[in-house]
Amino acid sequence: MNLPFEPQRQTQDYQASDAAHHIHAFVDQKALNAEGPRVMVRGEGLYLWDSEGKRYLDGMSGLWCTQLGYGRKDLTAAAAAQMDQLAYYNMFFHTTHPAVIELSELLFSLLPGHYSHVIYTNSGSEANEVLIRTVRRYWQVLGQPQKKVMIGRWNGYHGSTLAASALGGMKFMHEMGGLIPDVAHIDEPYWYAQGGELTPAEFGRRCALQLEEKILELGAQNVAGFIAEPFQGAGGMIFPPQSYWPEIQRICRQYDVLLCADEVIGGFGRTGEWFAHQHFGFEPDTLSIAKGLTSGYLPMGGLVLSKRMAEALVERGGVFAHGLTYSGHPVAAAVALANLKALRDEGIVRQVKDDTGPYLHKLLHDVFGSHPLIGEIQGTGLLAALQFAEDKDTRKRFANENDLAWQCRTFGFEAGVIIRSTLGRMIMAPALVASRAELDELVDKTRIAVDRTARIAGKL
Ligand code: PXG
């Protein structure tokens, strides 16, 4: 392999150089420099190897994105061939290219029929940046320019750029310069933590009704759209109660507020449906996509628009002053095309729905259903969360749940599995190509980590 970097340096050498030059994501950099990051050097299928030669089963698909796993030669071949043929061209000044044309054809063959157009970006954050401008532009074109407020949810995550972090509901991000005007938030539908004495159904309905209250408070004539993840990802892999989405959809339609689904994590087969809104049974006006679009092999995202919106923007909108140098990048588009073909032609999404998804959830219920540390198991398809509970009867959470979950994640690494911790929840989202044997290993090793955590929490 002709890699442009030295293949085998010492771990400490890597770490020292990294500490000297690199600011990492969402971390106290000084603390990380003292500890030294793990250096990942290779991936194959569901497995990763670090610079010490230790192997891990990646239970998180990188960051919820490597649907096909690592090392897929069809994707690397697609990238190399496209680079040889046409490494770069753009969507400006009246040009396009075959890779992006075929990608769009395939994308819309997989989507429900009421979507027709996409604006490509390089990431999920950018998709949500574009979303705000597109939604506002849509209302301008319809003669309602005052309709520009976006409503998001507390503890929602829509990315890390300025407007995307404002749409999101991570208060600590808002406090670090992440707010913009004309954005409001309502509560998240996290029944386990916030449902109190209410049934999940009643709590889900009440959370949804907050949207109606917020719209009435702001004036429906001022509200452009409501954005939410069909299930929260970074916020803890939280599934809303079943009563939630039908009520949200009713409210959006009643007040003429666009319903914007952030499918960055939920899209491309994660739930066993192609898109997570199909699992929950609602019909958004826009879809923000990224991650699984290319299985993470190259950066690419996009904003998918309904026919109704696209028709207004295309037929009546004139120039939309928006574009990115790399929108619809040919190499990313070629990789996305190869990725979506593989997901479709190898029946991978169907396999998640009919076989590996149910298999994983049965296994999790068998192993953790009456585990002393676990109060709730959520998820569907190749997506699951385990909720830590100090008292399962009252749904009391540990005061130090964040530390416990981080500890559990570390125990996971020691056991050779990568799982994600958020507050008091452990999350799994393995590659969609996972076999039953790999899911067995994922759950076995997670069990080791959870048992060790239960011991330090005094539960075992
Ligand atoms: N929307 C959602 C729903 C996301 O989960 C983004 C937008 C932003 O995408 P980009 O490509 O700009 O990162 C995301 C990203 C985690 C984690 O640890 C989750 C994300 C990113 C990094 C870490 O759960 N999601």
Residues whose N, C-alpha, C, O or C-beta is under 5 A from the ligand:
A	BS01	PXG	L63 S123 G124 S125 E126 Y157 H158 G159 E229 G233 A234 D262 V264 I265 A290
